[in-house]
Amino acid sequence: MKGTVDQRSVGSWRVRVYVGRDAAGKVQQVSRTVAGSKKDAERELARLLVEVDTGAVVKGTGDTLADLFERWLAAVEPERSLYTFAEYKRLAAIIVHDLGDTKLDKLSGARLDLYYSELRGRGLAPASVRRYHSLIHAALGRAVKWGLVPANPADRSTPPRAERSTVSAPGTGDVQRLIATARAESEDVLATAVVLAAVTGARRGELCALRWSDVDPVRGTLTISRSLTVVDKIATEGPTKTHQRRDIALDNGTAAVVMARRAGQEELAAEVGCELVPDPFILSREPDGSAPCLPSGLSHQYLHLAKRLGIATHWHELRHYAATALIASGIDPRTVAGRLGHADASVTLRVYAHVLEARDKAAADVLGAAVLGLPAVVS
């Protein structure tokens, strides 16, 4: 491997190392500027030769951030759900528009910090900016593995700190009013969906994908193994967010609601003179159960009902209701995580930290009363 030392001006030297040719036959070099004597420059040349030889400095590829995202998106598409991948493409399109022409070997932590400041200037919240950072970090991490860059410049950037937020959930009384009103208005599908969401904590798309084969009345369980995703107005069944199947136990009351839904579906099919398809969707407004409710449709109907009742809530808060009610009743985070379908209990601990803090205060009251021989405080 060859290298040269050229004097640029008094006390300034340029060190260059030849590293080969690119696909077009163009000579590729790595260079550095050294301030000092010629011996300083020669020592830097020796260090640079070693770094190039060991791979600490990657040969320049000429790839831009746009090139990287095109390649990275193609690599991760099979590993992600349709919804997640659509969100990746949306964010990547914005990043490529803003930084796509930047060469990978010129991208620095300082440049990324400037970009995050620009995003904040556009009105994006810290949590939103961190989503951009996460995508950039993931793509550059793959670039390191592919040998396109020696290190991840996103590691040297500082995205804005996400503000800690606490989740909100409707009260038990509000949930009961929503269910009762839906039933009174003969909205059996919506009433069943609200019951299942509040009891199981399942995600909206997971509920919409449920079929009757997912119900085991003997064991009293509901199996969640799929999720319904709508991208570009096309509904598709795919794996759950964590690509894991989970069996959720149902109490007798919820099991009765589910079976009543089955009876109502059969009655509707008989009224219109059709037969149910072999494995109908549980949440379907079609007489034969052949098509599921769409997630957005459930959300809009729920939001409209909540507004009429003067309840400030949206669909995803039913999932929060299930989690907070379980934790408040003393159910351990691991069990809650399994029921909600979190990847692991650490997600549950992070999202519902405020509820756990309240449980910790209750635990302190119980222990303090026991140790000091004081009357127990009920909180």
ROLUM-6942 format. One record per residue (C-alpha): residue in one letter; residue number from 1; x, y, z. Coordinates in nm, 4 decimals, always signed. Layout:
// residues N
pt rest:a nr:NUM u:X v:Y w:Z
...
END
This chain:
// residues 379
pt rest:m nr:1 u:+0.0000 v:+0.0000 w:+0.0000
pt rest:k nr:2 u:+0.1406 v:+0.3374 w:-0.1018
pt rest:g nr:3 u:+0.1277 v:+0.6754 w:+0.0675
pt rest:t nr:4 u:+0.2608 v:+1.0263 w:+0.0076
pt rest:v nr:5 u:+0.3426 v:+1.3364 w:+0.2068
pt rest:d nr:6 u:+0.3056 v:+1.6752 w:+0.0326
pt rest:q nr:7 u:+0.3701 v:+2.0176 w:+0.1795
pt rest:r nr:8 u:+0.0748 v:+2.2517 w:+0.1340
pt rest:s nr:9 u:+0.2236 v:+2.5550 w:+0.3058
pt rest:v nr:10 u:+0.4694 v:+2.6360 w:+0.5818
pt rest:g nr:11 u:+0.3960 v:+2.3962 w:+0.8687
pt rest:s nr:12 u:+0.1070 v:+2.2272 w:+0.6839
pt rest:w nr:13 u:+0.1259 v:+1.8866 w:+0.5166
pt rest:r nr:14 u:-0.1154 v:+1.6620 w:+0.3296
pt rest:v nr:15 u:-0.0879 v:+1.2894 w:+0.3902
pt rest:r nr:16 u:-0.2511 v:+1.0587 w:+0.1354
pt rest:v nr:17 u:-0.2839 v:+0.6811 w:+0.1146
pt rest:y nr:18 u:-0.3865 v:+0.4976 w:-0.2012
pt rest:v nr:19 u:-0.6612 v:+0.2421 w:-0.1284
pt rest:g nr:20 u:-0.7537 v:+0.1181 w:-0.4760
pt rest:r nr:21 u:-1.0095 v:+0.2033 w:-0.7409
pt rest:d nr:22 u:-1.3870 v:+0.2212 w:-0.7348
pt rest:a nr:23 u:-1.6234 v:+0.0353 w:-0.9679
pt rest:a nr:24 u:-1.5736 v:+0.3044 w:-1.2346
pt rest:g nr:25 u:-1.1968 v:+0.2696 w:-1.2167
pt rest:k nr:26 u:-1.1438 v:+0.5995 w:-1.0362
pt rest:v nr:27 u:-0.8514 v:+0.6150 w:-0.7943
pt rest:q nr:28 u:-0.9591 v:+0.6109 w:-0.4296
pt rest:q nr:29 u:-0.7484 v:+0.7793 w:-0.1607
pt rest:v nr:30 u:-0.7723 v:+0.8627 w:+0.2066
pt rest:s nr:31 u:-0.6120 v:+1.1903 w:+0.3082
pt rest:r nr:32 u:-0.5448 v:+1.3941 w:+0.6195
pt rest:t nr:33 u:-0.3992 v:+1.7370 w:+0.6871
pt rest:v nr:34 u:-0.1188 v:+1.7580 w:+0.9436
pt rest:a nr:35 u:+0.0129 v:+2.0717 w:+1.1118
pt rest:g nr:36 u:+0.3779 v:+2.0584 w:+1.2200
pt rest:s nr:37 u:+0.7049 v:+1.9274 w:+1.0818
pt rest:k nr:38 u:+0.7633 v:+1.6787 w:+0.8027
pt rest:k nr:39 u:+0.8446 v:+1.4139 w:+1.0629
pt rest:d nr:40 u:+0.5029 v:+1.4756 w:+1.2201
pt rest:a nr:41 u:+0.3467 v:+1.4200 w:+0.8807
pt rest:e nr:42 u:+0.5472 v:+1.1016 w:+0.8234
pt rest:r nr:43 u:+0.4381 v:+0.9642 w:+1.1616
pt rest:e nr:44 u:+0.0763 v:+1.0398 w:+1.0704
pt rest:l nr:45 u:+0.1291 v:+0.8645 w:+0.7366
pt rest:a nr:46 u:+0.2525 v:+0.5547 w:+0.9174
pt rest:r nr:47 u:-0.0526 v:+0.5577 w:+1.1464
pt rest:l nr:48 u:-0.2880 v:+0.6065 w:+0.8503
pt rest:l nr:49 u:-0.1306 v:+0.3163 w:+0.6605
pt rest:v nr:50 u:-0.1907 v:+0.0893 w:+0.9599
pt rest:e nr:51 u:-0.5525 v:+0.2096 w:+1.0020
pt rest:v nr:52 u:-0.6338 v:+0.1496 w:+0.6355
pt rest:d nr:53 u:-0.4645 v:-0.1881 w:+0.6438
pt rest:t nr:54 u:-0.6579 v:-0.3038 w:+0.9544
pt rest:g nr:55 u:-0.9923 v:-0.1620 w:+0.8383
pt rest:a nr:56 u:-1.0113 v:+0.1108 w:+1.1019
pt rest:v nr:57 u:-1.0450 v:+0.3476 w:+0.8070
pt rest:v nr:58 u:-1.2811 v:+0.2199 w:+0.5411
pt rest:k nr:59 u:-1.2044 v:+0.2695 w:+0.1774
pt rest:g nr:60 u:-1.4178 v:+0.5467 w:+0.0372
pt rest:t nr:61 u:-1.7240 v:+0.4135 w:-0.1474
pt rest:g nr:62 u:-1.8764 v:+0.7415 w:-0.2561
pt rest:d nr:63 u:-2.2103 v:+0.6283 w:-0.1152
pt rest:t nr:64 u:-2.4509 v:+0.8949 w:+0.0028
pt rest:l nr:65 u:-2.7087 v:+0.8774 w:+0.2776
pt rest:a nr:66 u:-2.9718 v:+0.8341 w:+0.0051
pt rest:d nr:67 u:-2.7840 v:+0.5300 w:-0.1288
pt rest:l nr:68 u:-2.7651 v:+0.3845 w:+0.2190
pt rest:f nr:69 u:-3.1351 v:+0.4269 w:+0.2931
pt rest:e nr:70 u:-3.2321 v:+0.2654 w:-0.0372
pt rest:r nr:71 u:-3.0199 v:-0.0371 w:+0.0447
pt rest:w nr:72 u:-3.1153 v:-0.0483 w:+0.4133
pt rest:l nr:73 u:-3.4893 v:-0.0304 w:+0.3477
pt rest:a nr:74 u:-3.4625 v:-0.3213 w:+0.1052
pt rest:a nr:75 u:-3.2749 v:-0.5213 w:+0.3693
pt rest:v nr:76 u:-3.5185 v:-0.4638 w:+0.6566
pt rest:e nr:77 u:-3.8472 v:-0.4838 w:+0.4654
pt rest:p nr:78 u:-3.8888 v:-0.8617 w:+0.5180
pt rest:e nr:79 u:-3.8247 v:-0.8174 w:+0.8897
pt rest:r nr:80 u:-4.0876 v:-0.5511 w:+0.9574
pt rest:s nr:81 u:-4.4662 v:-0.5352 w:+0.9544
pt rest:l nr:82 u:-4.6340 v:-0.3474 w:+0.6704
pt rest:y nr:83 u:-4.7294 v:-0.0615 w:+0.9004
pt rest:t nr:84 u:-4.3828 v:-0.0319 w:+1.0538
pt rest:f nr:85 u:-4.2137 v:-0.0451 w:+0.7148
pt rest:a nr:86 u:-4.4514 v:+0.2181 w:+0.5761
pt rest:e nr:87 u:-4.3535 v:+0.4449 w:+0.8658
pt rest:y nr:88 u:-3.9846 v:+0.3761 w:+0.7966
pt rest:k nr:89 u:-4.0343 v:+0.4778 w:+0.4329
pt rest:r nr:90 u:-4.2172 v:+0.7941 w:+0.5343
pt rest:l nr:91 u:-3.9430 v:+0.9077 w:+0.7714
pt rest:a nr:92 u:-3.6648 v:+0.7970 w:+0.5339
pt rest:a nr:93 u:-3.8154 v:+1.0040 w:+0.2520
pt rest:i nr:94 u:-3.7928 v:+1.3167 w:+0.4671
pt rest:i nr:95 u:-3.4369 v:+1.2388 w:+0.5773
pt rest:v nr:96 u:-3.3255 v:+1.1730 w:+0.2190
pt rest:h nr:97 u:-3.4879 v:+1.4970 w:+0.1063
pt rest:d nr:98 u:-3.2941 v:+1.6868 w:+0.3716
pt rest:l nr:99 u:-2.9614 v:+1.5003 w:+0.3862
pt rest:g nr:100 u:-2.9662 v:+1.2531 w:+0.0984
pt rest:d nr:101 u:-2.6752 v:+1.4067 w:-0.0928
pt rest:t nr:102 u:-2.4423 v:+1.3886 w:+0.2094
pt rest:k nr:103 u:-2.1559 v:+1.1437 w:+0.1575
pt rest:l nr:104 u:-2.1364 v:+0.8828 w:+0.4313
pt rest:d nr:105 u:-1.7701 v:+0.9565 w:+0.4967
pt rest:k nr:106 u:-1.8561 v:+1.3245 w:+0.5446
pt rest:l nr:107 u:-2.1462 v:+1.2699 w:+0.7827
pt rest:s nr:108 u:-2.0595 v:+1.3700 w:+1.1380
pt rest:g nr:109 u:-2.2252 v:+1.3838 w:+1.4757
pt rest:a nr:110 u:-2.2137 v:+1.7626 w:+1.4566
pt rest:r nr:111 u:-2.4019 v:+1.7593 w:+1.1248
pt rest:l nr:112 u:-2.6666 v:+1.5317 w:+1.2696
pt rest:d nr:113 u:-2.7043 v:+1.7553 w:+1.5749
pt rest:l nr:114 u:-2.7601 v:+2.0494 w:+1.3420
pt rest:y nr:115 u:-3.0233 v:+1.8487 w:+1.1570
pt rest:y nr:116 u:-3.2034 v:+1.7631 w:+1.4795
pt rest:s nr:117 u:-3.2065 v:+2.1338 w:+1.5660
pt rest:e nr:118 u:-3.3554 v:+2.2064 w:+1.2237
pt rest:l nr:119 u:-3.6300 v:+1.9509 w:+1.2879
pt rest:r nr:120 u:-3.7058 v:+2.1109 w:+1.6236
pt rest:g nr:121 u:-3.7252 v:+2.4439 w:+1.4417
pt rest:r nr:122 u:-3.9969 v:+2.2983 w:+1.2200
pt rest:g nr:123 u:-4.2065 v:+2.2359 w:+1.5287
pt rest:l nr:124 u:-4.1309 v:+1.8679 w:+1.5871
pt rest:a nr:125 u:-4.1440 v:+1.7493 w:+1.9471
pt rest:p nr:126 u:-3.8333 v:+1.5901 w:+2.1028
pt rest:a nr:127 u:-3.9941 v:+1.2451 w:+2.0865
pt rest:s nr:128 u:-4.0583 v:+1.2898 w:+1.7142
pt rest:v nr:129 u:-3.6997 v:+1.4017 w:+1.6499
pt rest:r nr:130 u:-3.5759 v:+1.0947 w:+1.8350
pt rest:r nr:131 u:-3.7681 v:+0.8749 w:+1.5893
pt rest:y nr:132 u:-3.5665 v:+1.0313 w:+1.3065
pt rest:h nr:133 u:-3.2494 v:+0.9736 w:+1.5069
pt rest:s nr:134 u:-3.3398 v:+0.6088 w:+1.5691
pt rest:l nr:135 u:-3.3893 v:+0.5480 w:+1.1978
pt rest:i nr:136 u:-3.0633 v:+0.7212 w:+1.1043
pt rest:h nr:137 u:-2.8779 v:+0.5323 w:+1.3773
pt rest:a nr:138 u:-3.0164 v:+0.1968 w:+1.2610
pt rest:a nr:139 u:-2.9264 v:+0.2581 w:+0.8955
pt rest:l nr:140 u:-2.5760 v:+0.3762 w:+0.9824
pt rest:g nr:141 u:-2.5317 v:+0.0808 w:+1.2146
pt rest:r nr:142 u:-2.5945 v:-0.1491 w:+0.9196
pt rest:a nr:143 u:-2.3516 v:+0.0622 w:+0.7145
pt rest:v nr:144 u:-2.0803 v:-0.0161 w:+0.9708
pt rest:k nr:145 u:-2.1494 v:-0.3890 w:+0.9346
pt rest:w nr:146 u:-2.1381 v:-0.3558 w:+0.5567
pt rest:g nr:147 u:-1.7997 v:-0.1824 w:+0.5765
pt rest:l nr:148 u:-1.9254 v:+0.1456 w:+0.4323
pt rest:v nr:149 u:-1.8138 v:+0.3523 w:+0.7325
pt rest:p nr:150 u:-1.5709 v:+0.2678 w:+1.0140
pt rest:a nr:151 u:-1.7987 v:+0.3888 w:+1.2931
pt rest:n nr:152 u:-2.1538 v:+0.5108 w:+1.3404
pt rest:p nr:153 u:-2.1573 v:+0.8929 w:+1.3384
pt rest:a nr:154 u:-2.4992 v:+0.8859 w:+1.5049
pt rest:d nr:155 u:-2.3228 v:+0.7552 w:+1.8167
pt rest:r nr:156 u:-2.1535 v:+1.0948 w:+1.8387
pt rest:s nr:157 u:-2.4749 v:+1.2924 w:+1.8014
pt rest:t nr:158 u:-2.7060 v:+1.4078 w:+2.0784
pt rest:p nr:159 u:-3.0756 v:+1.3958 w:+1.9946
pt rest:p nr:160 u:-3.3058 v:+1.5995 w:+2.2181
pt rest:r nr:161 u:-3.4035 v:+1.4377 w:+2.5434
pt rest:a nr:162 u:-3.7534 v:+1.2983 w:+2.5264
pt rest:e nr:163 u:-3.9874 v:+1.4542 w:+2.7754
pt rest:r nr:164 u:-4.1229 v:+1.2021 w:+3.0207
pt rest:s nr:165 u:-4.4938 v:+1.1632 w:+2.9696
pt rest:t nr:166 u:-4.7511 v:+0.9677 w:+3.1613
pt rest:v nr:167 u:-5.0177 v:+0.7721 w:+2.9821
pt rest:s nr:168 u:-5.3800 v:+0.8490 w:+3.0494
pt rest:a nr:169 u:-5.6699 v:+0.6086 w:+3.0599
pt rest:p nr:170 u:-6.0456 v:+0.6334 w:+3.1082
pt rest:g nr:171 u:-6.1870 v:+0.5402 w:+3.4464
pt rest:t nr:172 u:-6.3726 v:+0.2139 w:+3.5016
pt rest:g nr:173 u:-6.7014 v:+0.4019 w:+3.5196
pt rest:d nr:174 u:-6.6361 v:+0.5646 w:+3.1825
pt rest:v nr:175 u:-6.5516 v:+0.2302 w:+3.0226
pt rest:q nr:176 u:-6.8741 v:+0.0822 w:+3.1594
pt rest:r nr:177 u:-7.0767 v:+0.3773 w:+3.0222
pt rest:l nr:178 u:-6.9192 v:+0.3363 w:+2.6787
pt rest:i nr:179 u:-7.0029 v:-0.0348 w:+2.6692
pt rest:a nr:180 u:-7.3584 v:+0.0147 w:+2.8008
pt rest:t nr:181 u:-7.4337 v:+0.2920 w:+2.5512
pt rest:a nr:182 u:-7.2992 v:+0.0904 w:+2.2572
pt rest:r nr:183 u:-7.5196 v:-0.2013 w:+2.3591
pt rest:a nr:184 u:-7.8244 v:+0.0221 w:+2.4035
pt rest:e nr:185 u:-7.7715 v:+0.1559 w:+2.0518
pt rest:s nr:186 u:-7.7403 v:-0.1993 w:+1.9126
pt rest:e nr:187 u:-7.3724 v:-0.1454 w:+1.8299
pt rest:d nr:188 u:-7.2842 v:-0.4993 w:+1.9245
pt rest:v nr:189 u:-6.9547 v:-0.5017 w:+1.7323
pt rest:l nr:190 u:-6.8322 v:-0.1851 w:+1.9015
pt rest:a nr:191 u:-6.9446 v:-0.2990 w:+2.2466
pt rest:t nr:192 u:-6.7633 v:-0.6320 w:+2.2069
pt rest:a nr:193 u:-6.4507 v:-0.4567 w:+2.0782
pt rest:v nr:194 u:-6.4421 v:-0.2200 w:+2.3773
pt rest:v nr:195 u:-6.4836 v:-0.5106 w:+2.6214
pt rest:l nr:196 u:-6.2014 v:-0.7057 w:+2.4577
pt rest:a nr:197 u:-5.9718 v:-0.4033 w:+2.4398
pt rest:a nr:198 u:-6.0278 v:-0.3128 w:+2.8042
pt rest:v nr:199 u:-5.9915 v:-0.6695 w:+2.9331
pt rest:t nr:200 u:-5.7118 v:-0.8034 w:+2.7136
pt rest:g nr:201 u:-5.5171 v:-0.4836 w:+2.6390
pt rest:a nr:202 u:-5.4791 v:-0.6079 w:+2.2806
pt rest:r nr:203 u:-5.3823 v:-0.3634 w:+2.0102
pt rest:r nr:204 u:-5.6449 v:-0.2350 w:+1.7716
pt rest:g nr:205 u:-5.5138 v:-0.4260 w:+1.4687
pt rest:e nr:206 u:-5.4867 v:-0.7464 w:+1.6724
pt rest:l nr:207 u:-5.8537 v:-0.7257 w:+1.7717
pt rest:c nr:208 u:-5.9655 v:-0.6633 w:+1.4147
pt rest:a nr:209 u:-5.7758 v:-0.9732 w:+1.2962
pt rest:l nr:210 u:-5.9431 v:-1.2085 w:+1.5473
pt rest:r nr:211 u:-6.1353 v:-1.5031 w:+1.4052
pt rest:w nr:212 u:-6.3497 v:-1.7570 w:+1.5845
pt rest:s nr:213 u:-6.0746 v:-2.0164 w:+1.5550
pt rest:d nr:214 u:-5.8779 v:-1.7953 w:+1.7961
pt rest:v nr:215 u:-6.1325 v:-1.8602 w:+2.0734
pt rest:d nr:216 u:-6.0981 v:-2.1730 w:+2.2874
pt rest:p nr:217 u:-6.4131 v:-2.1939 w:+2.5017
pt rest:v nr:218 u:-6.2885 v:-2.5067 w:+2.6802
pt rest:r nr:219 u:-5.9628 v:-2.3514 w:+2.8016
pt rest:g nr:220 u:-6.1212 v:-2.0068 w:+2.8269
pt rest:t nr:221 u:-5.8481 v:-1.8407 w:+2.6195
pt rest:l nr:222 u:-5.8137 v:-1.6020 w:+2.3297
pt rest:t nr:223 u:-5.5160 v:-1.6490 w:+2.0969
pt rest:i nr:224 u:-5.3587 v:-1.3428 w:+1.9404
pt rest:s nr:225 u:-5.1223 v:-1.4286 w:+1.6571
pt rest:r nr:226 u:-5.2069 v:-1.1816 w:+1.3795
pt rest:s nr:227 u:-5.2689 v:-0.8135 w:+1.3242
pt rest:l nr:228 u:-5.4679 v:-0.6292 w:+1.0607
pt rest:t nr:229 u:-5.2750 v:-0.3470 w:+0.8955
pt rest:v nr:230 u:-5.4046 v:-0.0928 w:+0.6458
pt rest:v nr:231 u:-5.1451 v:+0.0687 w:+0.4184
pt rest:d nr:232 u:-5.2497 v:+0.2783 w:+0.1190
pt rest:k nr:233 u:-5.6126 v:+0.1727 w:+0.1795
pt rest:i nr:234 u:-5.5231 v:-0.1962 w:+0.1450
pt rest:a nr:235 u:-5.5950 v:-0.4177 w:+0.4471
pt rest:t nr:236 u:-5.3499 v:-0.7003 w:+0.5090
pt rest:e nr:237 u:-5.3208 v:-0.9640 w:+0.7797
pt rest:g nr:238 u:-4.9712 v:-1.0068 w:+0.9162
pt rest:p nr:239 u:-4.7849 v:-1.0952 w:+1.2344
pt rest:t nr:240 u:-4.8244 v:-0.9052 w:+1.5585
pt rest:k nr:241 u:-4.5947 v:-0.6143 w:+1.6362
pt rest:t nr:242 u:-4.3505 v:-0.8408 w:+1.8204
pt rest:h nr:243 u:-4.4028 v:-1.1344 w:+1.5805
pt rest:q nr:244 u:-4.5114 v:-1.3442 w:+1.8773
pt rest:r nr:245 u:-4.8255 v:-1.5422 w:+1.9520
pt rest:r nr:246 u:-4.9855 v:-1.5134 w:+2.2933
pt rest:d nr:247 u:-5.2749 v:-1.6862 w:+2.4650
pt rest:i nr:248 u:-5.4798 v:-1.4595 w:+2.6896
pt rest:a nr:249 u:-5.7030 v:-1.5990 w:+2.9624
pt rest:l nr:250 u:-6.0624 v:-1.4768 w:+2.9610
pt rest:d nr:251 u:-6.2775 v:-1.4414 w:+3.2693
pt rest:n nr:252 u:-6.6257 v:-1.5886 w:+3.2645
pt rest:g nr:253 u:-6.7923 v:-1.2529 w:+3.2048
pt rest:t nr:254 u:-6.5784 v:-1.1668 w:+2.9034
pt rest:a nr:255 u:-6.6160 v:-1.5208 w:+2.7662
pt rest:a nr:256 u:-6.9931 v:-1.4762 w:+2.7873
pt rest:v nr:257 u:-6.9688 v:-1.1472 w:+2.5946
pt rest:v nr:258 u:-6.7648 v:-1.3199 w:+2.3246
pt rest:m nr:259 u:-7.0098 v:-1.6075 w:+2.2887
pt rest:a nr:260 u:-7.3027 v:-1.3659 w:+2.2803
pt rest:r nr:261 u:-7.1269 v:-1.1969 w:+1.9896
pt rest:r nr:262 u:-7.1121 v:-1.5339 w:+1.8128
pt rest:a nr:263 u:-7.4862 v:-1.5881 w:+1.8674
pt rest:g nr:264 u:-7.5614 v:-1.2399 w:+1.7353
pt rest:q nr:265 u:-7.3514 v:-1.3042 w:+1.4261
pt rest:e nr:266 u:-7.5352 v:-1.6293 w:+1.3561
pt rest:e nr:267 u:-7.8741 v:-1.4580 w:+1.4024
pt rest:l nr:268 u:-7.7812 v:-1.1833 w:+1.1547
pt rest:a nr:269 u:-7.6696 v:-1.4389 w:+0.8969
pt rest:a nr:270 u:-7.9984 v:-1.6266 w:+0.9359
pt rest:e nr:271 u:-8.2000 v:-1.3036 w:+0.9000
pt rest:v nr:272 u:-8.0438 v:-1.2136 w:+0.5656
pt rest:g nr:273 u:-8.0438 v:-1.5737 w:+0.4437
pt rest:c nr:274 u:-7.6718 v:-1.6409 w:+0.4189
pt rest:e nr:275 u:-7.4224 v:-1.8728 w:+0.5823
pt rest:l nr:276 u:-7.1183 v:-1.7705 w:+0.7812
pt rest:v nr:277 u:-6.7853 v:-1.8240 w:+0.6081
pt rest:p nr:278 u:-6.5798 v:-2.1165 w:+0.7470
pt rest:d nr:279 u:-6.3818 v:-1.9031 w:+0.9929
pt rest:p nr:280 u:-6.5529 v:-1.5641 w:+1.0372
pt rest:f nr:281 u:-6.3950 v:-1.2552 w:+1.1839
pt rest:i nr:282 u:-6.5251 v:-1.1869 w:+1.5338
pt rest:l nr:283 u:-6.5443 v:-0.8128 w:+1.4745
pt rest:s nr:284 u:-6.7218 v:-0.8030 w:+1.1404
pt rest:r nr:285 u:-7.0246 v:-0.6109 w:+1.0185
pt rest:e nr:286 u:-7.0685 v:-0.8377 w:+0.7188
pt rest:p nr:287 u:-7.3619 v:-1.0813 w:+0.7606
pt rest:d nr:288 u:-7.1362 v:-1.3747 w:+0.6712
pt rest:g nr:289 u:-6.8414 v:-1.2491 w:+0.8793
pt rest:s nr:290 u:-6.6148 v:-1.2496 w:+0.5755
pt rest:a nr:291 u:-6.4572 v:-0.9055 w:+0.6222
pt rest:p nr:292 u:-6.3155 v:-0.7535 w:+0.9409
pt rest:c nr:293 u:-6.3796 v:-0.4094 w:+1.0814
pt rest:l nr:294 u:-6.0951 v:-0.1769 w:+0.9918
pt rest:p nr:295 u:-5.8873 v:-0.0366 w:+1.2799
pt rest:s nr:296 u:-5.9528 v:+0.3236 w:+1.1795
pt rest:g nr:297 u:-6.3260 v:+0.2583 w:+1.1620
pt rest:l nr:298 u:-6.3319 v:+0.1269 w:+1.5179
pt rest:s nr:299 u:-6.1338 v:+0.4272 w:+1.6400
pt rest:h nr:300 u:-6.3608 v:+0.6802 w:+1.4717
pt rest:q nr:301 u:-6.6776 v:+0.5153 w:+1.5990
pt rest:y nr:302 u:-6.5360 v:+0.4936 w:+1.9515
pt rest:l nr:303 u:-6.4208 v:+0.8554 w:+1.9473
pt rest:h nr:304 u:-6.7618 v:+0.9739 w:+1.8261
pt rest:l nr:305 u:-6.9368 v:+0.7812 w:+2.1028
pt rest:a nr:306 u:-6.6962 v:+0.9106 w:+2.3680
pt rest:k nr:307 u:-6.7513 v:+1.2727 w:+2.2572
pt rest:r nr:308 u:-7.1281 v:+1.2315 w:+2.2797
pt rest:l nr:309 u:-7.0883 v:+1.1035 w:+2.6343
pt rest:g nr:310 u:-6.8473 v:+1.3818 w:+2.7285
pt rest:i nr:311 u:-6.5580 v:+1.1413 w:+2.7871
pt rest:a nr:312 u:-6.2169 v:+1.2682 w:+2.6775
pt rest:t nr:313 u:-6.0491 v:+0.9542 w:+2.5468
pt rest:h nr:314 u:-5.9346 v:+0.7740 w:+2.2327
pt rest:w nr:315 u:-5.9077 v:+0.4073 w:+2.1413
pt rest:h nr:316 u:-5.5472 v:+0.3399 w:+2.2440
pt rest:e nr:317 u:-5.6285 v:+0.4488 w:+2.5988
pt rest:l nr:318 u:-5.8288 v:+0.1275 w:+2.6417
pt rest:r nr:319 u:-5.4949 v:-0.0542 w:+2.6221
pt rest:h nr:320 u:-5.3587 v:+0.1814 w:+2.8863
pt rest:y nr:321 u:-5.6688 v:+0.1156 w:+3.0952
pt rest:a nr:322 u:-5.6011 v:-0.2592 w:+3.0921
pt rest:a nr:323 u:-5.2366 v:-0.2114 w:+3.1898
pt rest:t nr:324 u:-5.2914 v:+0.0437 w:+3.4653
pt rest:a nr:325 u:-5.5813 v:-0.1506 w:+3.6152
pt rest:l nr:326 u:-5.3730 v:-0.4678 w:+3.6264
pt rest:i nr:327 u:-5.0696 v:-0.2994 w:+3.7819
pt rest:a nr:328 u:-5.2836 v:-0.1069 w:+4.0310
pt rest:s nr:329 u:-5.4405 v:-0.4341 w:+4.1429
pt rest:g nr:330 u:-5.0967 v:-0.5787 w:+4.2161
pt rest:i nr:331 u:-5.0381 v:-0.7961 w:+3.9065
pt rest:d nr:332 u:-4.6629 v:-0.8251 w:+3.8425
pt rest:p nr:333 u:-4.5162 v:-0.6421 w:+3.5382
pt rest:r nr:334 u:-4.4030 v:-0.9649 w:+3.3692
pt rest:t nr:335 u:-4.7594 v:-1.0968 w:+3.3609
pt rest:v nr:336 u:-4.8878 v:-0.7603 w:+3.2404
pt rest:a nr:337 u:-4.6221 v:-0.7529 w:+2.9665
pt rest:g nr:338 u:-4.7227 v:-1.0992 w:+2.8479
pt rest:r nr:339 u:-5.0883 v:-1.0024 w:+2.8334
pt rest:l nr:340 u:-5.0229 v:-0.6794 w:+2.6442
pt rest:g nr:341 u:-4.7758 v:-0.8372 w:+2.4052
pt rest:h nr:342 u:-4.4781 v:-0.6242 w:+2.5059
pt rest:a nr:343 u:-4.1419 v:-0.7549 w:+2.3861
pt rest:d nr:344 u:-4.0320 v:-0.7819 w:+2.7498
pt rest:a nr:345 u:-4.1230 v:-0.6483 w:+3.0928
pt rest:s nr:346 u:-3.8794 v:-0.3563 w:+3.0614
pt rest:v nr:347 u:-4.1193 v:-0.1938 w:+2.8127
pt rest:t nr:348 u:-4.4014 v:-0.2255 w:+3.0639
pt rest:l nr:349 u:-4.1853 v:-0.0853 w:+3.3424
pt rest:r nr:350 u:-4.0873 v:+0.2147 w:+3.1317
pt rest:v nr:351 u:-4.4327 v:+0.3013 w:+2.9945
pt rest:y nr:352 u:-4.6188 v:+0.2539 w:+3.3207
pt rest:a nr:353 u:-4.3538 v:+0.3757 w:+3.5651
pt rest:h nr:354 u:-4.5939 v:+0.6271 w:+3.7203
pt rest:v nr:355 u:-4.8403 v:+0.3514 w:+3.8108
pt rest:l nr:356 u:-4.5624 v:+0.1415 w:+3.9621
pt rest:e nr:357 u:-4.4523 v:+0.4397 w:+4.1702
pt rest:a nr:358 u:-4.8008 v:+0.4579 w:+4.3188
pt rest:r nr:359 u:-4.7854 v:+0.0848 w:+4.3952
pt rest:d nr:360 u:-4.4470 v:+0.1373 w:+4.5616
pt rest:k nr:361 u:-4.6000 v:+0.3989 w:+4.7924
pt rest:a nr:362 u:-4.8737 v:+0.1536 w:+4.8862
pt rest:a nr:363 u:-4.6087 v:-0.1115 w:+4.9529
pt rest:a nr:364 u:-4.4209 v:+0.1323 w:+5.1770
pt rest:d nr:365 u:-4.7390 v:+0.1966 w:+5.3787
pt rest:v nr:366 u:-4.7956 v:-0.1767 w:+5.4280
pt rest:l nr:367 u:-4.4362 v:-0.2519 w:+5.5295
pt rest:g nr:368 u:-4.4061 v:+0.0515 w:+5.7525
pt rest:a nr:369 u:-4.7221 v:-0.0395 w:+5.9361
pt rest:a nr:370 u:-4.6038 v:-0.3985 w:+5.9812
pt rest:v nr:371 u:-4.2557 v:-0.3117 w:+6.1057
pt rest:l nr:372 u:-4.3641 v:-0.0297 w:+6.3375
pt rest:g nr:373 u:-4.6772 v:-0.2002 w:+6.4625
pt rest:l nr:374 u:-4.9029 v:+0.0757 w:+6.3318
pt rest:p nr:375 u:-5.2525 v:+0.0437 w:+6.1829
pt rest:a nr:376 u:-5.2361 v:-0.0375 w:+5.8118
pt rest:v nr:377 u:-5.3074 v:+0.2561 w:+5.5797
pt rest:v nr:378 u:-5.5437 v:+0.1755 w:+5.2966
pt rest:s nr:379 u:-5.4643 v:+0.3863 w:+4.9881
END
